[in-house]
Amino acid sequence: MNLSSVDRSVRLVSGISLLTFDYLASSSWEIVFLVFGLWGLISSVFGFCPFYSLMGYNTCPTNLPKITD
């Protein structure tokens, strides 16, 4: 997990909003709203953003220990 509860809440609200716009949008913008809405929704549910991981950015207040083999 690398997303804080505030970050997850913002992503959840924005994802639901974009999915609502997807439902109401014309066909030319529909896929854009769908992709970004699902991205926000999925990342908020799992609490993980792969782009944050690539950049080394972490907003989660608790750092879980890394698993080593």
N, C-alpha and C positions, 0 to 999 in steps of 0.2 A: 504494500500500500504506500502510495506516495502523495495522496490527496488529503487535505484536512477536511473537517466537517463543513466548514464554510465554503471551500472550493467545491466539494461534492454537492452542496445545496444549490450553489449558483449554476453548476452544470446540469443538475436535475431540472431546475426551473427553466433554464434556457433550452434544454433539450425538449422538454414537453411543449414549450412555446413554439419552437421550430417545427415540431411534428404537427402542431395545430395549424401553423401557417402552411405546412405541406398539404394538409387536408383542404385548405381553402384556396391555395394558389393555383395559378394557371399551369398548364402542362410544361411550359418552358422552364419554370423555376422549381417545379415539384421535386426533381431529383436532388437539387442542391439542398433544399430544406430537409429532405429525407436523410441524406448522408450526414449533414452536420447535426441534425436532431438526434439521430441514432448514436452518433459518436458521443455527444454529451450525455445521453441517457446511459449508455453502456459504461462509459468511464466513471460516471457517478455511482452506479450500482456496484461495480467491482472495486472502486476506490483506487484505481491504477490508471496512469496515463503513460503510454510508452514514450511519448515525446518528452515528458518530464524526465523519464529515466535516461534517455539518450543525452539530455542536456545536464544531467546531474542535479536537477532541481527537485526539492522535496518539501512539501508544505505540511506533511503529516507530523504532528508533534511527538509521536512515539516512533523510535527507530527500532525495528525488529532485527534481531540478530541474523546475520547472513548464514546460510546453510553451506557448509563445506563438506566435501567428500573425503 
